[in-house]
Amino acid sequence: MTSSDPTALPDPWNSLHALLAAMDAEIEQVYVERGIEGVRPRFAYPLIRLAHTGPLTIRELAKSLDRSHSAISQTIAAMRKEELVTSEPGPDARTRRIDLTERGRSLVPFLEAEWRATHEAVAELDSEVPYAMTTVVGEVRRALERRSMRQRILHHLVEPPP
C-alpha cells in the first residue's frame, strides 16, 4: 500500500461520465413523457438497426454497430426483459439470432425520430460551446492514434518496489 490514497483526488473521468449519464437520463425522460416505459437510450441503436436489417446474430449486430460482443450481449439481455427483442437459435449451436418483437417494432418510428432529434441537439450544442464535443472527440482520437492511452499510462507509471 502507498502512503496516499489516489482515489481521494478528483476523478478526471467523473465529469464526462456524469455528463453522459445526465444526457441519457434526459433522453429516457423523453421516452417516459411519451408513455414509453422500460426503454433505455442504449436500446435505440440496436432496435433501429434490427428494423432495417432483419434478424442478426449478436456478433453480426455488434459488428454492424461497432460495439463489443459483450456490450451488445448485455444490451440484448436487457431488451429481452422488456420484451423488445426475441432470441432464437442461430445457424449453429453457439449463436443466437436476435429479432424485434411487435413491441420493439412499434417503437422504431419514434426511436428514429428521437435519434434524428438527438443528433440535431448535439449539433446545436456543438455550435454553442467554444470546443464542439464532436471536434474534441475527433481530436482526442487522433492524439491517441499518435500515442496510445496504454503508451501514455506506461510513460507515467511508477510501479511500487517488490
N, C-alpha and C positions, 0 to 999 in steps of 0.2 A: 504494500500500500504506500502511496506517496503522501507527502506532507499536506497537500491541499486538495480539496475536492474540486475537480474541474467542472463538475455539473453545477457548482454554485455560481459560476459565471453565467451571464445571459447567453441563451442558446441562439446562435445566429440563424438557425433554421426556423425558430419559433414563429417569427413574424410572417414568413412565407406560408408555413403550414396553417397558421391562424387565418390568414387572408383567404387561402383556397377553401378552407373549411367554412368560413363565413359566406363566401360566394356560393358554394354548393348548398348551404342551408337556405340561402335566399332563392335559389333555383327550385329547391324542394318546396319552399313555401308557395311558389307559383303553382306547383302541381297541386298542393293541398287546397289552395284557394279555388282551383278548378274541379275539386272533388276527386282528385286522383290520389288515392292512398297507397302507401307501400311501394312507391316508385322512387328510386334514388337517381340523382343526376348521372351517376356512372352507368346506369342501365340504358340510357338513351342511345349511345353509340352502338352497342351490340344489337339492340332491338331494331334500330333503323337499318343497320347493315343486313340483318337477317330478313327484314321485309323486302329488301332489294335483291338478295342473293338466293333466298330459299334456304333450306336446311344446310348446315355446315357442321363439321366436327369441331370440337373445341380447339384443336390445333389449327384448323383452317380459319376459324373465326379469329383466334389470337393473331395469326399472321396477317390477316386482312386488316386488322385494327392496329397493328404494330404494338401489341401488348404481349406480356409474358403469358405462357400457358397457365401458370399458377394463378395469376391475377384474373384471367378470364374464367378459369375453372371456379374460383371463389365467387365471382360475379354471377355466373350461371347458376350456382347453387342458391344464391340469394334470390335470383329471379324466379327460379323454380318454386321456391317457398311462396312467392307472391303470385304464383300461377300465371306467369308471363311467358314462360317457355316450357317445352317438353323436351325430354331426353330419351332417345331411343337407341338401341344397339346400332352401332355403325357397321361398316363393311367387314370389320374383323372384331374379334373379342375384346380388343384393347381400346376401341374407340366408341364414342357416343355421338350421335347426330342430334344437333340442337335445332329446334324449330319453334316458331311462335305459336302460342295458344290464341284462341279467339280474343281473349282479353288483351294479350300483348299486341296482336294485330290491330285491334281497335284503337290503341293508344298511339300508334305510329304517326298518323297525320298531325296530332297535337305535338308530339315529340319533335317531328321535323320542323314545325313552325317555331317551337321553342328553341331548337338548335340554331335556326337562322337568326332569331331574335337575339340569342346569346352572343352569336358571332358579331352582330351589329353593335351590341352593347360593349363588347370588348374593343371593337374599332373606335367606338365613341370614347371609351376610357383612354385608349391609346392617344387620341387627339387632345385629351385634356391634361395629360401629365407630361412633364418635360422629358421623361425617358419612357417611351412606349414599351409596355410589357413584352409585346411580340418582338420588338427590336432587341430588348435586353436579353431575352431568352436566346435569340439567334446569336448575339454577341458572346454570351456565356458558352454556348455550344461550340462556336468557333475557337474560343480560347481553350476549351477542353480538348479540342482536336489537336491544337498545337502542343498542349501539355496536359495529359490526362489528370483526373482527380487523384487517381492512385499515385501517379508520379509526384503530384503536389503534396499529398499526405506523407509519402515516404521522405520527401525533402525536409519536412518539418518534424518528422517522428523522431523522438528521443526515447529509445527503449530503456526501461529500467534495467539496472545491472542484475545479472543472475543471482 
